[in-house]
Amino acid sequence: MRLFTIALVSALSSAAVAESVNYRVNATGWSRATFESDAPLESIIGITTKAEGTIKVDKDKPSAATAKIEIDVASFNTGNTMRDGHLRSKDWLDADAFPKITFELTEVTGLEALAAEKYVKATAEGKLTIRGVTKKVTVPVRVGLFPYSEKLKKLMPYVSSDVLRVSTRFEIRLSDYGVKIPEMLGLKVSEVVKVRVDVTAVRDTGIKPKE
């Protein structure tokens, strides 16, 4: 009986160790979102580092992860001030009415566990909201977990806890999100836009990192 009790306590203790951890994505420049429009007469690349949000994941059961990431629309930079203004206007992304692009994770498949300092591939499903329109999307993701250590401290001296890296590449159609390309711009703006998001999330210790 005593041995059974010890075994039970040990099992419960081990189960308690494996629990979900909160990671925070801060708009400090560590993360990046990029879009690329490759039309016959012009290629446009927009970049922003203003991404923030939260990711909650258990490294031993990542399929149950939850996340919400927000990207600041007005911060996209295409290298042309006039074009940036058009991008934020009502005819395009309407940054005043819809200041954030959001992604809410609903399911992760193909991922059994996260191993330290190793990238693994999986599939993420979620709700992508652009310009007030929400669509269900399924995208490939690449996830890496990097526990805090002396090695990590030397490489990233600005963090003081575990780091989670998540990246994805996918495509969207502008018309799906209420963006209509004027006929006169049909050769300069692509209906299909390539999107890339690279997120650096730091284990939440309650201390806000320096900008």
C-alpha positions in Angstrom: 0.0 0.0 0.0 2.8 2.3 0.9 4.5 1.7 -2.5 1.3 2.3 -4.3 0.8 5.6 -2.5 4.4 6.7 -3.3 3.9 5.8 -7.0 0.6 7.7 -7.1 2.1 10.8 -5.6 5.0 10.6 -8.0 2.7 10.3 -10.9 0.6 13.2 -9.8 3.7 15.3 -9.2 4.9 14.6 -12.7 1.6 15.5 -14.2 1.6 18.8 -12.3 5.0 19.7 -13.9 3.6 19.5 -17.4 1.3 22.5 -17.6 0.5 25.3 -20.0 2.9 28.2 -20.0 2.0 31.8 -21.1 4.2 33.4 -23.6 3.9 37.1 -24.6 4.5 38.7 -28.0 5.6 42.3 -27.4 5.7 45.1 -30.0 9.4 45.6 -29.4 10.7 44.8 -32.9 11.5 41.1 -32.1 8.6 39.9 -34.3 7.8 40.8 -37.9 4.9 40.5 -40.4 5.5 40.9 -44.1 3.2 40.9 -47.2 4.2 40.8 -50.8 2.1 41.8 -53.8 3.8 40.6 -57.0 1.8 42.1 -60.0 2.9 42.3 -63.6 4.0 46.0 -63.4 5.0 46.3 -59.8 6.2 44.3 -56.8 5.2 45.7 -53.4 6.6 44.5 -50.0 5.2 45.8 -46.8 6.8 45.2 -43.4 5.9 45.9 -39.8 7.4 44.9 -36.4 4.4 46.0 -34.5 3.0 42.6 -33.5 1.8 41.7 -30.1 -0.3 39.1 -28.3 -0.2 35.9 -26.2 0.5 32.2 -26.8 -0.4 29.6 -24.2 1.2 26.2 -24.7 2.1 23.0 -22.9 5.4 21.7 -24.5 4.2 18.1 -23.9 0.8 18.7 -25.4 1.1 21.5 -27.9 -2.0 20.5 -29.8 -4.0 22.2 -27.1 -2.3 25.5 -27.5 -4.2 28.8 -27.7 -3.0 32.1 -29.1 -4.1 35.5 -30.3 -1.8 37.7 -32.3 -2.5 41.3 -33.4 -0.7 43.3 -36.0 -0.8 47.1 -36.2 -2.1 48.0 -39.7 -0.9 51.7 -39.7 2.7 50.6 -39.1 3.2 48.8 -42.4 6.0 50.3 -44.4 6.3 49.7 -48.1 9.2 52.2 -48.7 6.9 54.8 -50.2 5.1 57.3 -48.0 2.3 58.0 -50.5 1.7 54.4 -51.0 1.6 53.8 -47.3 -1.1 56.4 -47.0 -3.2 54.7 -49.7 -2.7 51.4 -47.9 -4.2 52.8 -44.7 -7.1 54.5 -46.5 -10.8 53.3 -46.6 -10.3 51.9 -50.1 -7.7 49.4 -48.9 -7.0 48.3 -45.3 -8.9 51.2 -43.6 -6.6 51.5 -40.6 -8.8 54.0 -38.8 -11.8 51.8 -38.7 -9.9 48.5 -38.4 -6.5 49.2 -36.7 -5.6 45.6 -36.1 -5.2 42.4 -38.2 -5.8 39.5 -35.8 -5.2 35.8 -35.8 -6.9 33.6 -33.2 -5.6 30.0 -33.0 -8.3 27.3 -32.7 -6.4 24.1 -33.4 -2.9 22.6 -33.9 -2.3 19.3 -35.7 0.7 17.2 -36.5 2.6 18.3 -33.3 3.1 15.9 -30.5 5.7 17.7 -28.3 8.2 20.5 -28.3 11.9 19.6 -27.8 14.4 22.2 -26.6 16.3 24.1 -29.3 14.7 22.2 -32.2 12.2 23.4 -34.8 9.2 21.2 -35.6 6.6 21.6 -38.3 2.8 21.5 -37.8 -0.5 22.8 -39.1 -2.4 25.6 -37.4 -6.1 26.4 -37.9 -7.6 29.7 -36.8 -9.6 32.8 -37.5 -7.9 35.6 -39.5 -9.5 39.0 -39.3 -8.6 41.7 -41.8 -10.6 44.9 -42.4 -13.3 43.6 -40.1 -13.8 40.4 -42.1 -13.1 37.1 -40.4 -12.1 33.9 -42.3 -11.1 30.5 -41.2 -7.6 29.7 -42.4 -5.3 26.7 -42.2 -1.6 27.5 -42.4 1.7 25.6 -42.0 3.8 26.6 -38.9 7.3 26.1 -37.7 7.8 26.1 -34.0 10.9 26.3 -31.9 11.3 26.3 -28.1 14.4 27.7 -26.5 14.7 27.4 -22.7 16.5 30.2 -20.9 20.2 29.4 -20.5 23.6 31.0 -20.5 23.8 30.2 -24.2 20.5 32.0 -24.9 21.5 34.9 -22.6 24.6 35.5 -24.8 22.7 35.3 -28.0 19.7 37.4 -26.8 20.8 39.5 -23.8 17.5 41.4 -23.8 15.5 38.4 -22.7 15.4 36.8 -19.2 13.2 33.7 -19.8 12.3 31.0 -22.3 11.7 32.0 -25.9 9.2 30.5 -28.3 9.6 31.1 -32.0 6.7 30.6 -34.4 6.8 31.3 -38.2 4.3 30.8 -41.0 3.9 31.6 -44.7 0.6 31.5 -46.6 -1.4 33.4 -49.2 -4.7 35.4 -49.0 -7.0 36.9 -51.6 -7.7 40.6 -51.1 -11.3 40.2 -52.3 -12.0 37.7 -49.5 -11.5 40.6 -47.1 -13.4 43.2 -48.8 -10.6 44.8 -50.8 -11.5 45.6 -54.4 -8.7 46.5 -56.7 -9.6 49.3 -59.1 -9.4 48.2 -62.7 -6.8 50.9 -63.5 -4.5 49.3 -60.8 -5.0 45.7 -61.9 -1.5 45.4 -63.3 0.1 47.0 -60.3 -1.5 45.2 -57.4 -1.9 41.5 -57.1 -5.2 39.9 -56.0 -3.3 37.2 -54.3 -0.9 38.4 -51.6 1.9 36.4 -50.0 2.1 36.7 -46.2 4.9 35.8 -43.8 4.8 36.2 -40.0 7.7 35.5 -37.7 6.9 35.7 -34.0 9.2 35.8 -31.0 7.3 35.1 -27.8 8.9 35.3 -24.4 7.7 33.4 -21.4 5.6 35.8 -19.3 7.3 36.6 -16.0 5.2 39.7 -15.4 8.0 42.0 -16.3 7.7 44.1 -19.4 10.8 44.0 -21.6 12.6 47.2 -22.6 11.6 48.7 -25.9 
